[in-house]
Amino acid sequence: MVVINGVDLDTLDYIQKFPYNGTIPTGGDSLAENLNIFYESGDIGWMITATALVLLMIPGVGFFYSGLARRKSALSLIWLSVMATAVTSFQWFFWGYSLTFSHTANSFIGDLSNFGFKDVLAQPSVGSPRLPDLLFAIYQGMFSAITVALATGAVAERGRMLPCIVFMLIWSTLIYDPIACWTWNPAGWSNKLGGLDFAGGTPVHISSGTAALAYSMMLGKRRGHGTHELNYRPHNVTHIVIGTVFLWVGWFGFNAGSALSANMRAVMAAVVTNLAACVGGITWCVLDYRLERKWSTVGFCSGVVAGLVAITPGSGFVPSWAAVPFGVLGACFANYATKLKFILRIDDSLDIFAVHAVGGVVGNILTAFFAADYIAHLDGTSVIKGGWLNQNWIQLAYQLADSAAGGAYSFGGTCIILFVINLIPGLKIRASEEAEILGIDDAEIGEFAYDYVELTREVLNEAEHDDVSRYSVEGNPTFDPREKNSIPLIDARAFSGPSSQAPHAQ
């Protein structure tokens, strides 16, 4: 009989959790024993939910990027984000999970012992003994997918789709998997050294941000770069807000889910995640206001994302008050880093490097300052030396080493991968000038984000061949008043600028 506080636990109707006692790679024989008894149902339920929340972030990235671009390439960026999910999820199943989280990994990368999810079932995962391999695999697969989606936003308005798909498969294998392995696998060199990265400062944000910078450099500048042609406002701020909301909500699964259990550490991660996002949004908005005297919606959304990026590596290590400097400094550094592309003379059209790479580095460094041993131990098991709050001064060196290694490896590796892909016949990474003028949506996808794009084309074609019948001598639109719901079609050329009207003005 087990009695706690006068209560006989044997009389309660609950399923007792048993210590794992399996000896085979799958964790046991499901036909002979109940494999569920080794895990808490609450942990299982929360992590399935967290997996879905991280998946929600991926179309959020697509909407965010789409809103920032011009309308003629809006759909291609949404398409890339969801395609990244499909391609990377297959790669993760095929060998990505094994290369990252196999139980027999070395300091840099795993082996193929779990190729094709072989033996991935009920054995406790390398991430936490509270989760079975299979659940940990699907959760971490979403991290791989969103990292690839973040990086491939660099192709905006000038990159071809097919080479980008090939890039997704190769990059996730050669770049993401090793970085995630050395950061999160207990056998990884950074993990053993003492590096602290709770939810992806280096594997997700620094790697994707530096990869985006490399992709932008290898693609070259967009047509009209440095001229008035590219001095445009984001074409759909509503898309940016929708994407930000998806990211903000999904980030609870991203950070709080990284506790890998439903516990107080996950609760703290959720608290600091939300607070850093709020503070980051306010900070960026105020920074823009001091220059423009306008309360920018785009600025607020950019600040929210910058705050979320910065708090990611420290979300399971820092106390709630630390979220304020994370949000403020993350947004400040990312805001000023948007000017780096002009210094480097690289057309990073969506500022992925500034927000994600710089924000990730800021988060890693601040984690060295504010990590606390008592926060990590909120899950009841994790023991760390902490950061400067615990007088662990060497932690800053560990964080800098991890950040530099991940950034350099991703940037250099991405350049090499794209250089080789571009040499393969049929896989030239840059779209033609004609395709760029026409728009990537039309040239590469053949569909549009908005119906009126096609409608405008129809109006222009009909007007070109039927000017006399459609327009009166005075140039006014005519229509038959007897026709039901007859509405005059106004020539779209009137709204398309001086260049399209020039032939008619002669």
Secondary structure, DSSP 8 states (H G I E B T S, - for coil): --EETTEEGGGS-----------STTSS-TTTS-GGGGS-HHHHHHHHHHHHHHHHHHHHHHHHHHHHS-GGGHHHHHHHHHHHHHHHHHHIIIIIHHHHH-TT--SS---STTGGGTT-SSSB-SS-TTSBHHHHHHHHHHHHHHHHHHHGGGGTTTB-HHHHHHHHHHHIIIIIHHHHHHHHSTTSHHHHHT---SS-IIIIIIHHHHHHHHHHHHH---TTTTSGGG----S-HHHHHHHHHHHHHHHHHHHGGGGSSSSHHHHHHHHHHHHHHHHHHHHHHHHHHHHHSS--HHHHHHHHHHHHHHHTTTTTTS-GGGHHHHHHHHHHHHHHHTTHHHHHT---TT-HIIIIIIHHHHHHHHHHHH--HHHHGGGSS-----SGGGT-TTHHHHHHHHHHHHHHHHHHHHHHHHHHHHHSTT--SB--HHHHHH-HIIIIIS--SSHHHHHHHHHHHHHHH-HHHHB-TTS-B---TTSTT------GGGGS-HHHHHHHH-
